[in-house]
Amino acid sequence: MKGKKCLILSDGKLGHQNQSVRVVEKLNFDKYDILKLKRRRFFGKILSYINPMLITTEANVLKSALQKENYDVVLGGGYLPQIIMLWIKKKYPNIKTVCIMDPKRNYDKYDAIAIPTHDNVKDKGKNIIRHTGSLSGFSKEDLLQAKENFKKEFSKSKKPLIGVLVGGNSKGYNFSKEKSKQLVSDIITLNNKLNGSVYATTSGRTGMDQTDYIYKNLTENAFSVYKGDGENPFRGIMAYSDIIIVTPETISMLTEACSTKAKVLIFDRTGVKSNRIKKFSNELIEKGLITDIDSFLKNSDINSNINNSSFIEDEIQKVVNFIKERL
């Protein structure tokens, strides 16, 4: 957006910030800045009913930036940025506000809102655009750069390469020791059918016992496993994998896997308790973007293509086009 400047309000959660950055970069502002907001530890929410700015310790920094930079657009996602944007719109009505994710209330107070369909929001305001998944998928350029950055480690991997993204416990999911055993069994079964190679990465949520079990049993089969030492090969796995196996508990991880050229297999989909994630994974299956690993292992045509790598990128572009129209 030529001649315009944008301020991204971040609540410090990387998943939220990455979505905002991805949208802003595709909007092509002349300049954008990121301000990380910290929530006031004591009485912040109560004080925010008197003045929304009192919820954050960065109130003075924000006021100064708004006066100095003359931003045309303020964009953000998450509870803290959403509250602050309401104050900004009231104080500076000429500044356009864009809310990424469901604000839960005050839908008519933002110039544009991008809401994932799995949130099942009923409001039908003309300022709302709905999209599948998160807005943080990998672009073609991201994947090409990752291929270059991780060439030394991945370029000689035996094909097909099976990438494995292991998450862990969340509010709606329990990744138990028994489930880690089943995951390892599925990985070995799949690779025996394909005669390829495996590169797995665990996360901070995986759990020590589960991580140790996965590491021990996969490395015994000459597979590669990252469990926290050195640079995380996550981007390399996404760029080089022919198949990606994903645990089912995070929308961002599923979305990112679906934005690659790999076949995406979801592990233990029925083990998720969150209705939001259930709705999301069902939507991905209906659109042909993922399949259950159990079904895939039983499929006589193991090499059938189940992914459409342009879909997530198309969804992000749809949101960007809508925001441009609203601004």
SULMO-V597470 format. One record per backbone hydrogen bond with DSSP energy under -1.0 kcal/mol. NH is the residue of the N-H (numbers start at 0). CO is the residue of the C=O. Records with the same first field share a line. If there is no record, write none. Layout:
NH = CO / CO
This chain:
3 = 0
5 = 30
6 = 72
7 = 32
8 = 74
9 = 34
16 = 12
17 = 13
18 = 14
19 = 15
20 = 16
21 = 17
22 = 18
23 = 19
24 = 20
25 = 21
26 = 22
29 = 3
30 = 3
32 = 5
34 = 7
36 = 9
39 = 54
46 = 42
47 = 43
48 = 45
49 = 46
50 = 46
53 = 50
54 = 51
55 = 52
56 = 37
61 = 57
62 = 58
63 = 59
64 = 60
65 = 61
66 = 62
67 = 63
68 = 64
71 = 4
72 = 4
73 = 95
74 = 6
75 = 97
81 = 77
82 = 78
83 = 79
84 = 80
85 = 81
86 = 82
87 = 83
88 = 84
89 = 85
90 = 86
91 = 87
94 = 91
95 = 71
97 = 73
98 = 111
99 = 75
100 = 113
108 = 105
110 = 96
111 = 96
112 = 126
113 = 98
114 = 128
116 = 130
118 = 115
119 = 116
127 = 124
128 = 112
130 = 114
142 = 138
143 = 139
144 = 140
145 = 141
146 = 142
147 = 143
148 = 144
149 = 145
150 = 147
153 = 149
154 = 150
156 = 153
161 = 196
162 = 242
163 = 198
164 = 244
165 = 200
168 = 204
169 = 172
172 = 169
175 = 173
179 = 175
180 = 176
181 = 177
182 = 178
183 = 179
184 = 180
185 = 181
186 = 182
187 = 183
188 = 184
189 = 185
190 = 186
191 = 187
192 = 188
193 = 189
194 = 190
196 = 159
198 = 161
199 = 223
200 = 163
201 = 225
205 = 202
210 = 206
211 = 207
212 = 208
213 = 209
214 = 210
215 = 211
216 = 212
217 = 213
218 = 214
219 = 215
221 = 218
222 = 217
223 = 197
225 = 199
236 = 232
237 = 233
238 = 234
239 = 235
240 = 236
241 = 160
242 = 160
243 = 262
244 = 162
245 = 264
246 = 164
253 = 249
254 = 250
255 = 251
256 = 252
257 = 253
259 = 256
262 = 241
264 = 243
265 = 290
266 = 245
270 = 267
271 = 268
272 = 171
277 = 273
278 = 274
279 = 275
280 = 276
281 = 277
282 = 278
283 = 279
284 = 280
285 = 281
286 = 282
287 = 284
288 = 283
290 = 263
292 = 265
295 = 291
296 = 292
297 = 293
301 = 299
303 = 300
310 = 307
313 = 309
314 = 310
315 = 311
316 = 312
317 = 313
318 = 314
319 = 315
320 = 316
321 = 317
322 = 318
323 = 319
324 = 320
325 = 321
326 = 322
